[in-house]
Amino acid sequence: MANPRRKNSKARSRNRRAHYYSRLEAPTTMECPNCGETKLMHHACPACGQYRGRQIVDRKEIA
Ligand SMILES: [Zn+2]
C-alpha cells in the first residue's frame, strides 16, 4: 500500500485550512433590498420570498 513518508506538520494542515476555517461558522448574510430582513447571500429572502427583485417563493407557502 502506498504510504505517506512523513506526518503533515501543523503548519501544513493549518495552512491548507486557512482557506475555509473562517467560513466554518457564521454564513455570510445581507439585508434584503426589498424588506430589509437579514437573509443569506444568494438565497431567496425568507420574509418576502424575493430574490434579485423577482418574486420566487409565495409568502402564503411559507406562512
Ligand atoms: Zn425580503
N, CA, C, O and the ligand as a Tripos MOL2 file, in Angstrom:
@<TRIPOS>MOLECULE
protein
  253   251    64     0     0
PROTEIN
NO_CHARGES

@<TRIPOS>ATOM
      1 N           0.8510   -1.2140    0.0000 N.3       1 MET1
      2 CA          0.0000    0.0000    0.0000 C.3       1 MET1
      3 C           0.8740    1.2460    0.0000 C.2       1 MET1
      4 O           1.8910    1.3160    0.6900 O.2       1 MET1
      5 N           0.4600    2.2090   -0.7760 N.am      2 ALA2
      6 CA          1.1650    3.4870   -0.7620 C.3       2 ALA2
      7 C           0.9930    4.1520    0.6010 C.2       2 ALA2
      8 O          -0.0870    4.1310    1.1930 O.2       2 ALA2
      9 N           2.0540    4.7230    1.0670 N.am      3 ASN3
     10 CA          2.0350    5.2800    2.4070 C.3       3 ASN3
     11 C           2.7100    6.6500    2.3950 C.2       3 ASN3
     12 O           3.7230    6.8320    1.7200 O.2       3 ASN3
     13 N           2.1600    7.6160    3.1330 N.am      4 PRO4
     14 CA          2.8600    8.8990    3.2230 C.3       4 PRO4
     15 C           4.1610    8.7400    3.9950 C.2       4 PRO4
     16 O           4.2040    8.0330    5.0020 O.2       4 PRO4
     17 N           5.1990    9.3790    3.5380 N.am      5 ARG5
     18 CA          6.5140    9.2050    4.1790 C.3       5 ARG5
     19 C           6.6040    9.9720    5.4780 C.2       5 ARG5
     20 O           7.2530    9.5250    6.4250 O.2       5 ARG5
     21 N           5.9500   11.1380    5.5310 N.am      6 ARG6
     22 CA          6.0760   11.9770    6.7270 C.3       6 ARG6
     23 C           4.6950   12.3900    7.2060 C.2       6 ARG6
     24 O           3.7520   12.5130    6.4240 O.2       6 ARG6
     25 N           4.6070   12.5970    8.4930 N.am      7 LYS7
     26 CA          3.4050   13.1830    9.0600 C.3       7 LYS7
     27 C           3.3200   14.6460    8.6060 C.2       7 LYS7
     28 O           4.3260   15.3550    8.5880 O.2       7 LYS7
     29 N           2.1040   15.0920    8.2380 N.am      8 ASN8
     30 CA          1.9430   16.5060    7.8720 C.3       8 ASN8
     31 C           2.1580   17.3720    9.1170 C.2       8 ASN8
     32 O           1.6120   17.0850   10.1830 O.2       8 ASN8
     33 N           2.9520   18.4240    8.9740 N.am      9 SER9
     34 CA          3.1930   19.3220   10.0960 C.3       9 SER9
     35 C           1.9310   20.1170   10.4030 C.2       9 SER9
     36 O           1.0380   20.2370    9.5640 O.2       9 SER9
     37 N           1.8680   20.6630   11.6280 N.am     10 LYS10
     38 CA          0.7290   21.5050   11.9960 C.3      10 LYS10
     39 C           0.6110   22.6720   11.0330 C.2      10 LYS10
     40 O          -0.4850   23.0470   10.6170 O.2      10 LYS10
     41 N           1.7650   23.2430   10.6850 N.am     11 ALA11
     42 CA          1.7460   24.4100    9.8010 C.3      11 ALA11
     43 C           1.1340   24.0420    8.4550 C.2      11 ALA11
     44 O           0.3790   24.8260    7.8770 O.2      11 ALA11
     45 N           1.4570   22.8520    7.9550 N.am     12 ARG12
     46 CA          0.9400   22.4380    6.6520 C.3      12 ARG12
     47 C          -0.5840   22.2690    6.7040 C.2      12 ARG12
     48 O          -1.2910   22.7270    5.8060 O.2      12 ARG12
     49 N          -1.0890   21.6070    7.7600 N.am     13 SER13
     50 CA         -2.5340   21.4250    7.8880 C.3      13 SER13
     51 C          -3.2320   22.7740    8.0430 C.2      13 SER13
     52 O          -4.2440   23.0420    7.3960 O.2      13 SER13
     53 N          -2.6710   23.6210    8.9150 N.am     14 ARG14
     54 CA         -3.3180   24.9110    9.1840 C.3      14 ARG14
     55 C          -3.2740   25.8020    7.9530 C.2      14 ARG14
     56 O          -4.2040   26.5580    7.6720 O.2      14 ARG14
     57 N          -2.1760   25.6920    7.2320 N.am     15 ASN15
     58 CA         -2.0430   26.4920    6.0170 C.3      15 ASN15
     59 C          -3.1230   26.1130    5.0110 C.2      15 ASN15
     60 O          -3.7210   26.9800    4.3750 O.2      15 ASN15
     61 N          -3.3720   24.8000    4.8700 N.am     16 ARG16
     62 CA         -4.3920   24.3310    3.9340 C.3      16 ARG16
     63 C          -5.7690   24.7980    4.3980 C.2      16 ARG16
     64 O          -6.5880   25.2340    3.5900 O.2      16 ARG16
     65 N          -6.0190   24.7030    5.7180 N.am     17 ARG17
     66 CA         -7.3380   25.0420    6.2340 C.3      17 ARG17
     67 C          -7.5610   26.5450    6.3070 C.2      17 ARG17
     68 O          -8.6860   26.9890    6.5390 O.2      17 ARG17
     69 N          -6.5380   27.3150    6.1180 N.am     18 ALA18
     70 CA         -6.6740   28.7720    6.2120 C.3      18 ALA18
     71 C          -7.7290   29.2810    5.2460 C.2      18 ALA18
     72 O          -8.3340   30.3280    5.4730 O.2      18 ALA18
     73 N          -7.9510   28.5340    4.1590 N.am     19 HIS19
     74 CA         -8.8970   28.9850    3.1420 C.3      19 HIS19
     75 C         -10.3290   28.9290    3.6350 C.2      19 HIS19
     76 O         -11.1430   29.7730    3.2600 O.2      19 HIS19
     77 N         -10.6550   27.9430    4.4770 N.am     20 TYR20
     78 CA        -12.0650   27.7930    4.8460 C.3      20 TYR20
     79 C         -12.3250   27.8350    6.3400 C.2      20 TYR20
     80 O         -13.4870   27.7970    6.7450 O.2      20 TYR20
     81 N         -11.2850   27.9120    7.1930 N.am     21 TYR21
     82 CA        -11.5400   27.9040    8.6260 C.3      21 TYR21
     83 C         -12.3940   29.0860    9.0560 C.2      21 TYR21
     84 O         -13.1980   28.9680    9.9800 O.2      21 TYR21
     85 N         -12.2280   30.2120    8.4010 N.am     22 SER22
     86 CA        -13.0040   31.3820    8.7850 C.3      22 SER22
     87 C         -14.4610   31.2420    8.3870 C.2      22 SER22
     88 O         -15.3160   31.9740    8.8830 O.2      22 SER22
     89 N         -14.7550   30.2850    7.4740 N.am     23 ARG23
     90 CA        -16.1240   30.1520    6.9800 C.3      23 ARG23
     91 C         -16.8530   28.9840    7.6220 C.2      23 ARG23
     92 O         -17.9930   28.6970    7.2560 O.2      23 ARG23
     93 N         -16.2200   28.3030    8.5720 N.am     24 LEU24
     94 CA        -16.8810   27.1500    9.1710 C.3      24 LEU24
     95 C         -18.1180   27.5700    9.9440 C.2      24 LEU24
     96 O         -19.0750   26.8040   10.0480 O.2      24 LEU24
     97 N         -18.1080   28.7810   10.4870 N.am     25 GLU25
     98 CA        -19.2630   29.2760   11.2210 C.3      25 GLU25
     99 C         -19.7280   30.5810   10.5800 C.2      25 GLU25
    100 O         -19.0200   31.1920    9.7800 O.2      25 GLU25
    101 N         -20.9240   30.9800   10.9530 N.am     26 ALA26
    102 CA        -21.4780   32.2670   10.5380 C.3      26 ALA26
    103 C         -21.4490   32.4660    9.0230 C.2      26 ALA26
    104 O         -20.5490   33.1290    8.5070 O.2      26 ALA26
    105 N         -22.4340   31.8950    8.2960 N.am     27 PRO27
    106 CA        -22.5110   32.1430    6.8570 C.3      27 PRO27
    107 C         -22.7680   33.6140    6.5620 C.2      27 PRO27
    108 O         -23.3550   34.3270    7.3760 O.2      27 PRO27
    109 N         -22.3300   34.0530    5.4080 N.am     28 THR28
    110 CA        -22.4540   35.4620    5.0460 C.3      28 THR28
    111 C         -23.9250   35.8400    4.8910 C.2      28 THR28
    112 O         -24.6740   35.1870    4.1650 O.2      28 THR28
    113 N         -24.3170   36.8860    5.5710 N.am     29 THR29
    114 CA        -25.6980   37.3540    5.4810 C.3      29 THR29
    115 C         -25.7270   38.7570    4.9040 C.2      29 THR29
    116 O         -24.7120   39.4530    4.8740 O.2      29 THR29
    117 N         -26.8850   39.1560    4.4530 N.am     30 MET30
    118 CA        -27.0650   40.5220    3.9600 C.3      30 MET30
    119 C         -28.4880   40.9540    4.2730 C.2      30 MET30
    120 O         -29.3340   40.1410    4.6430 O.2      30 MET30
    121 N         -28.7380   42.2610    4.1150 N.am     31 GLU31
    122 CA        -30.0880   42.7540    4.3090 C.3      31 GLU31
    123 C         -30.8480   42.6690    3.0000 C.2      31 GLU31
    124 O         -30.3350   43.0430    1.9460 O.2      31 GLU31
    125 N         -32.0660   42.1780    3.0730 N.am     32 CYS32
    126 CA        -32.9060   42.0800    1.8760 C.3      32 CYS32
    127 C         -33.1600   43.4770    1.3240 C.2      32 CYS32
    128 O         -33.6040   44.3540    2.0660 O.2      32 CYS32
    129 N         -32.8880   43.7070    0.0400 N.am     33 PRO33
    130 CA        -33.1200   45.0340   -0.5280 C.3      33 PRO33
    131 C         -34.5960   45.3930   -0.5980 C.2      33 PRO33
    132 O         -34.9440   46.5650   -0.7390 O.2      33 PRO33
    133 N         -35.4720   44.3890   -0.5000 N.am     34 ASN34
    134 CA        -36.9090   44.6400   -0.5960 C.3      34 ASN34
    135 C         -37.5180   44.9780    0.7590 C.2      34 ASN34
    136 O         -38.2290   45.9750    0.8940 O.2      34 ASN34
    137 N         -37.2370   44.1390    1.7750 N.am     35 CYS35
    138 CA        -37.9060   44.3420    3.0610 C.3      35 CYS35
    139 C         -36.9250   44.6430    4.1920 C.2      35 CYS35
    140 O         -37.3600   44.9660    5.2970 O.2      35 CYS35
    141 N         -35.5950   44.5450    3.9480 N.am     36 GLY36
    142 CA        -34.6350   44.8930    4.9820 C.3      36 GLY36
    143 C         -34.3590   43.7790    5.9690 C.2      36 GLY36
    144 O         -33.5550   43.9500    6.8840 O.2      36 GLY36
    145 N         -35.0160   42.6330    5.7980 N.am     37 GLU37
    146 CA        -34.7930   41.4890    6.6890 C.3      37 GLU37
    147 C         -33.4080   40.8960    6.4300 C.2      37 GLU37
    148 O         -32.9420   40.8900    5.2910 O.2      37 GLU37
    149 N         -32.7480   40.4000    7.4750 N.am     38 THR38
    150 CA        -31.4600   39.7290    7.2920 C.3      38 THR38
    151 C         -31.6810   38.3930    6.5970 C.2      38 THR38
    152 O         -32.5370   37.6080    7.0070 O.2      38 THR38
    153 N         -30.9140   38.1370    5.5510 N.am     39 LYS39
    154 CA        -31.0820   36.8940    4.8030 C.3      39 LYS39
    155 C         -29.7240   36.3890    4.3540 C.2      39 LYS39
    156 O         -28.7370   37.1240    4.3630 O.2      39 LYS39
    157 N         -29.6860   35.1060    3.9540 N.am     40 LEU40
    158 CA        -28.4520   34.5190    3.4580 C.3      40 LEU40
    159 C         -28.1500   35.0510    2.0640 C.2      40 LEU40
    160 O         -29.0520   35.3050    1.2650 O.2      40 LEU40
    161 N         -26.8350   35.2170    1.7870 N.am     41 MET41
    162 CA        -26.4330   35.6040    0.4420 C.3      41 MET41
    163 C         -26.8420   34.5190   -0.5600 C.2      41 MET41
    164 O         -26.7850   33.3280   -0.2560 O.2      41 MET41
    165 N         -27.2510   34.9440   -1.7500 N.am     42 HIS42
    166 CA        -27.5910   34.0290   -2.8540 C.3      42 HIS42
    167 C         -28.7590   33.1120   -2.5130 C.2      42 HIS42
    168 O         -28.8750   32.0140   -3.0580 O.2      42 HIS42
    169 N         -29.6360   33.5730   -1.5960 N.am     43 HIS43
    170 CA        -30.8250   32.8050   -1.2700 C.3      43 HIS43
    171 C         -32.0210   33.7530   -1.3230 C.2      43 HIS43
    172 O         -31.8980   34.9550   -1.0880 O.2      43 HIS43
    173 N         -33.1750   33.1760   -1.6370 N.am     44 ALA44
    174 CA        -34.3850   33.9820   -1.5980 C.3      44 ALA44
    175 C         -34.6650   34.4000   -0.1580 C.2      44 ALA44
    176 O         -34.3800   33.6570    0.7820 O.2      44 ALA44
    177 N         -35.2260   35.5940    0.0020 N.am     45 CYS45
    178 CA        -35.4890   36.1320    1.3350 C.3      45 CYS45
    179 C         -36.5640   35.2950    2.0260 C.2      45 CYS45
    180 O         -37.6070   35.0350    1.4270 O.2      45 CYS45
    181 N         -36.3360   34.8600    3.2850 N.am     46 PRO46
    182 CA        -37.3570   34.0710    3.9830 C.3      46 PRO46
    183 C         -38.5790   34.8970    4.3760 C.2      46 PRO46
    184 O         -39.6500   34.3410    4.6220 O.2      46 PRO46
    185 N         -38.4250   36.2160    4.4350 N.am     47 ALA47
    186 CA        -39.5280   37.0540    4.8820 C.3      47 ALA47
    187 C         -40.4740   37.3990    3.7280 C.2      47 ALA47
    188 O         -41.6910   37.2820    3.8700 O.2      47 ALA47
    189 N         -39.9200   37.8240    2.5850 N.am     48 CYS48
    190 CA        -40.7750   38.2690    1.4890 C.3      48 CYS48
    191 C         -40.6730   37.3620    0.2670 C.2      48 CYS48
    192 O         -41.4530   37.5160   -0.6730 O.2      48 CYS48
    193 N         -39.7250   36.4140    0.2570 N.am     49 GLY49
    194 CA        -39.6520   35.4480   -0.8330 C.3      49 GLY49
    195 C         -39.1300   36.0080   -2.1260 C.2      49 GLY49
    196 O         -39.3690   35.4260   -3.1840 O.2      49 GLY49
    197 N         -38.4150   37.1350   -2.0790 N.am     50 GLN50
    198 CA        -37.9030   37.7230   -3.3090 C.3      50 GLN50
    199 C         -36.4080   37.4830   -3.4370 C.2      50 GLN50
    200 O         -35.6940   37.4170   -2.4370 O.2      50 GLN50
    201 N         -35.9440   37.3560   -4.6550 N.am     51 TYR51
    202 CA        -34.5120   37.2550   -4.9240 C.3      51 TYR51
    203 C         -34.2050   38.0250   -6.2010 C.2      51 TYR51
    204 O         -34.8280   37.7920   -7.2370 O.2      51 TYR51
    205 N         -33.2540   38.9330   -6.1280 N.am     52 ARG52
    206 CA        -32.8410   39.7760   -7.2590 C.3      52 ARG52
    207 C         -34.0390   40.4730   -7.8880 C.2      52 ARG52
    208 O         -34.1720   40.5510   -9.1090 O.2      52 ARG52
    209 N         -34.9120   40.9790   -7.0130 N.am     53 GLY53
    210 CA        -36.0230   41.7860   -7.4870 C.3      53 GLY53
    211 C         -37.1820   41.0080   -8.0550 C.2      53 GLY53
    212 O         -38.1510   41.6010   -8.5290 O.2      53 GLY53
    213 N         -37.1030   39.6810   -8.0170 N.am     54 ARG54
    214 CA        -38.2140   38.8840   -8.5330 C.3      54 ARG54
    215 C         -38.8380   38.0540   -7.4160 C.2      54 ARG54
    216 O         -38.1470   37.6040   -6.5020 O.2      54 ARG54
    217 N         -40.1570   37.8560   -7.5020 N.am     55 GLN55
    218 CA        -40.8530   37.0280   -6.5270 C.3      55 GLN55
    219 C         -40.5810   35.5610   -6.8410 C.2      55 GLN55
    220 O         -40.9970   35.0580   -7.8850 O.2      55 GLN55
    221 N         -39.8820   34.8760   -5.9380 N.am     56 ILE56
    222 CA        -39.5160   33.4810   -6.1720 C.3      56 ILE56
    223 C         -40.4500   32.5540   -5.4030 C.2      56 ILE56
    224 O         -40.9730   31.5850   -5.9540 O.2      56 ILE56
    225 N         -40.6490   32.8570   -4.1410 N.am     57 VAL57
    226 CA        -41.4840   31.9980   -3.3010 C.3      57 VAL57
    227 C         -42.6920   32.8050   -2.8500 C.2      57 VAL57
    228 O         -42.5770   33.9710   -2.4720 O.2      57 VAL57
    229 N         -43.8460   32.1650   -2.8970 N.am     58 ASP58
    230 CA        -45.0580   32.8280   -2.4410 C.3      58 ASP58
    231 C         -45.0560   32.9010   -0.9150 C.2      58 ASP58
    232 O         -44.7910   31.9090   -0.2350 O.2      58 ASP58
    233 N         -45.3570   34.0980   -0.3820 N.am     59 ARG59
    234 CA        -45.3400   34.2430    1.0640 C.3      59 ARG59
    235 C         -46.3510   33.3150    1.7210 C.2      59 ARG59
    236 O         -46.1250   32.8430    2.8350 O.2      59 ARG59
    237 N         -47.4900   33.0420    1.0250 N.am     60 LYS60
    238 CA        -48.5140   32.1790    1.6160 C.3      60 LYS60
    239 C         -47.9840   30.7520    1.8020 C.2      60 LYS60
    240 O         -48.4150   30.0310    2.7010 O.2      60 LYS60
    241 N         -47.0320   30.3530    0.9280 N.am     61 GLU61
    242 CA        -46.4870   28.9960    1.0600 C.3      61 GLU61
    243 C         -45.7420   28.8310    2.3610 C.2      61 GLU61
    244 O         -45.7840   27.7680    2.9810 O.2      61 GLU61
    245 N         -45.0420   29.9090    2.7880 N.am     62 ILE62
    246 CA        -44.2100   29.8170    3.9840 C.3      62 ILE62
    247 C         -45.0850   29.9780    5.2340 C.2      62 ILE62
    248 O         -45.0750   29.1260    6.1230 O.2      62 ILE62
    249 N         -45.8420   31.0840    5.2880 N.am     63 ALA63
    250 CA        -46.6190   31.3900    6.4790 C.3      63 ALA63
    251 C         -48.0150   30.7890    6.4580 C.2      63 ALA63
    252 O         -48.7800   30.9700    7.4050 O.2      63 ALA63
    253 ZN        -37.2350   40.3680    1.9320 Zn       64 ZN64
@<TRIPOS>BOND
     1     1     2 1
     2     2     3 1
     3     3     4 2
     4     3     5 am
     5     5     6 1
     6     6     7 1
     7     7     8 2
     8     7     9 am
     9     9    10 1
    10    10    11 1
    11    11    12 2
    12    11    13 am
    13    13    14 1
    14    14    15 1
    15    15    16 2
    16    15    17 am
    17    17    18 1
    18    18    19 1
    19    19    20 2
    20    19    21 am
    21    21    22 1
    22    22    23 1
    23    23    24 2
    24    23    25 am
    25    25    26 1
    26    26    27 1
    27    27    28 2
    28    27    29 am
    29    29    30 1
    30    30    31 1
    31    31    32 2
    32    31    33 am
    33    33    34 1
    34    34    35 1
    35    35    36 2
    36    35    37 am
    37    37    38 1
    38    38    39 1
    39    39    40 2
    40    39    41 am
    41    41    42 1
    42    42    43 1
    43    43    44 2
    44    43    45 am
    45    45    46 1
    46    46    47 1
    47    47    48 2
    48    47    49 am
    49    49    50 1
    50    50    51 1
    51    51    52 2
    52    51    53 am
    53    53    54 1
    54    54    55 1
    55    55    56 2
    56    55    57 am
    57    57    58 1
    58    58    59 1
    59    59    60 2
    60    59    61 am
    61    61    62 1
    62    62    63 1
    63    63    64 2
    64    63    65 am
    65    65    66 1
    66    66    67 1
    67    67    68 2
    68    67    69 am
    69    69    70 1
    70    70    71 1
    71    71    72 2
    72    71    73 am
    73    73    74 1
    74    74    75 1
    75    75    76 2
    76    75    77 am
    77    77    78 1
    78    78    79 1
    79    79    80 2
    80    79    81 am
    81    81    82 1
    82    82    83 1
    83    83    84 2
    84    83    85 am
    85    85    86 1
    86    86    87 1
    87    87    88 2
    88    87    89 am
    89    89    90 1
    90    90    91 1
    91    91    92 2
    92    91    93 am
    93    93    94 1
    94    94    95 1
    95    95    96 2
    96    95    97 am
    97    97    98 1
    98    98    99 1
    99    99   100 2
   100    99   101 am
   101   101   102 1
   102   102   103 1
   103   103   104 2
   104   103   105 am
   105   105   106 1
   106   106   107 1
   107   107   108 2
   108   107   109 am
   109   109   110 1
   110   110   111 1
   111   111   112 2
   112   111   113 am
   113   113   114 1
   114   114   115 1
   115   115   116 2
   116   115   117 am
   117   117   118 1
   118   118   119 1
   119   119   120 2
   120   119   121 am
   121   121   122 1
   122   122   123 1
   123   123   124 2
   124   123   125 am
   125   125   126 1
   126   126   127 1
   127   127   128 2
   128   127   129 am
   129   129   130 1
   130   130   131 1
   131   131   132 2
   132   131   133 am
   133   133   134 1
   134   134   135 1
   135   135   136 2
   136   135   137 am
   137   137   138 1
   138   138   139 1
   139   139   140 2
   140   139   141 am
   141   141   142 1
   142   142   143 1
   143   143   144 2
   144   143   145 am
   145   145   146 1
   146   146   147 1
   147   147   148 2
   148   147   149 am
   149   149   150 1
   150   150   151 1
   151   151   152 2
   152   151   153 am
   153   153   154 1
   154   154   155 1
   155   155   156 2
   156   155   157 am
   157   157   158 1
   158   158   159 1
   159   159   160 2
   160   159   161 am
   161   161   162 1
   162   162   163 1
   163   163   164 2
   164   163   165 am
   165   165   166 1
   166   166   167 1
   167   167   168 2
   168   167   169 am
   169   169   170 1
   170   170   171 1
   171   171   172 2
   172   171   173 am
   173   173   174 1
   174   174   175 1
   175   175   176 2
   176   175   177 am
   177   177   178 1
   178   178   179 1
   179   179   180 2
   180   179   181 am
   181   181   182 1
   182   182   183 1
   183   183   184 2
   184   183   185 am
   185   185   186 1
   186   186   187 1
   187   187   188 2
   188   187   189 am
   189   189   190 1
   190   190   191 1
   191   191   192 2
   192   191   193 am
   193   193   194 1
   194   194   195 1
   195   195   196 2
   196   195   197 am
   197   197   198 1
   198   198   199 1
   199   199   200 2
   200   199   201 am
   201   201   202 1
   202   202   203 1
   203   203   204 2
   204   203   205 am
   205   205   206 1
   206   206   207 1
   207   207   208 2
   208   207   209 am
   209   209   210 1
   210   210   211 1
   211   211   212 2
   212   211   213 am
   213   213   214 1
   214   214   215 1
   215   215   216 2
   216   215   217 am
   217   217   218 1
   218   218   219 1
   219   219   220 2
   220   219   221 am
   221   221   222 1
   222   222   223 1
   223   223   224 2
   224   223   225 am
   225   225   226 1
   226   226   227 1
   227   227   228 2
   228   227   229 am
   229   229   230 1
   230   230   231 1
   231   231   232 2
   232   231   233 am
   233   233   234 1
   234   234   235 1
   235   235   236 2
   236   235   237 am
   237   237   238 1
   238   238   239 1
   239   239   240 2
   240   239   241 am
   241   241   242 1
   242   242   243 1
   243   243   244 2
   244   243   245 am
   245   245   246 1
   246   246   247 1
   247   247   248 2
   248   247   249 am
   249   249   250 1
   250   250   251 1
   251   251   252 2
@<TRIPOS>SUBSTRUCTURE
     1 MET1         2 RESIDUE 1 A MET
     2 ALA2         6 RESIDUE 1 A ALA
     3 ASN3        10 RESIDUE 1 A ASN
     4 PRO4        14 RESIDUE 1 A PRO
     5 ARG5        18 RESIDUE 1 A ARG
     6 ARG6        22 RESIDUE 1 A ARG
     7 LYS7        26 RESIDUE 1 A LYS
     8 ASN8        30 RESIDUE 1 A ASN
     9 SER9        34 RESIDUE 1 A SER
    10 LYS10       38 RESIDUE 1 A LYS
    11 ALA11       42 RESIDUE 1 A ALA
    12 ARG12       46 RESIDUE 1 A ARG
    13 SER13       50 RESIDUE 1 A SER
    14 ARG14       54 RESIDUE 1 A ARG
    15 ASN15       58 RESIDUE 1 A ASN
    16 ARG16       62 RESIDUE 1 A ARG
    17 ARG17       66 RESIDUE 1 A ARG
    18 ALA18       70 RESIDUE 1 A ALA
    19 HIS19       74 RESIDUE 1 A HIS
    20 TYR20       78 RESIDUE 1 A TYR
    21 TYR21       82 RESIDUE 1 A TYR
    22 SER22       86 RESIDUE 1 A SER
    23 ARG23       90 RESIDUE 1 A ARG
    24 LEU24       94 RESIDUE 1 A LEU
    25 GLU25       98 RESIDUE 1 A GLU
    26 ALA26      102 RESIDUE 1 A ALA
    27 PRO27      106 RESIDUE 1 A PRO
    28 THR28      110 RESIDUE 1 A THR
    29 THR29      114 RESIDUE 1 A THR
    30 MET30      118 RESIDUE 1 A MET
    31 GLU31      122 RESIDUE 1 A GLU
    32 CYS32      126 RESIDUE 1 A CYS
    33 PRO33      130 RESIDUE 1 A PRO
    34 ASN34      134 RESIDUE 1 A ASN
    35 CYS35      138 RESIDUE 1 A CYS
    36 GLY36      142 RESIDUE 1 A GLY
    37 GLU37      146 RESIDUE 1 A GLU
    38 THR38      150 RESIDUE 1 A THR
    39 LYS39      154 RESIDUE 1 A LYS
    40 LEU40      158 RESIDUE 1 A LEU
    41 MET41      162 RESIDUE 1 A MET
    42 HIS42      166 RESIDUE 1 A HIS
    43 HIS43      170 RESIDUE 1 A HIS
    44 ALA44      174 RESIDUE 1 A ALA
    45 CYS45      178 RESIDUE 1 A CYS
    46 PRO46      182 RESIDUE 1 A PRO
    47 ALA47      186 RESIDUE 1 A ALA
    48 CYS48      190 RESIDUE 1 A CYS
    49 GLY49      194 RESIDUE 1 A GLY
    50 GLN50      198 RESIDUE 1 A GLN
    51 TYR51      202 RESIDUE 1 A TYR
    52 ARG52      206 RESIDUE 1 A ARG
    53 GLY53      210 RESIDUE 1 A GLY
    54 ARG54      214 RESIDUE 1 A ARG
    55 GLN55      218 RESIDUE 1 A GLN
    56 ILE56      222 RESIDUE 1 A ILE
    57 VAL57      226 RESIDUE 1 A VAL
    58 ASP58      230 RESIDUE 1 A ASP
    59 ARG59      234 RESIDUE 1 A ARG
    60 LYS60      238 RESIDUE 1 A LYS
    61 GLU61      242 RESIDUE 1 A GLU
    62 ILE62      246 RESIDUE 1 A ILE
    63 ALA63      250 RESIDUE 1 A ALA
    64 ZN64       253 GROUP 0 **** ****
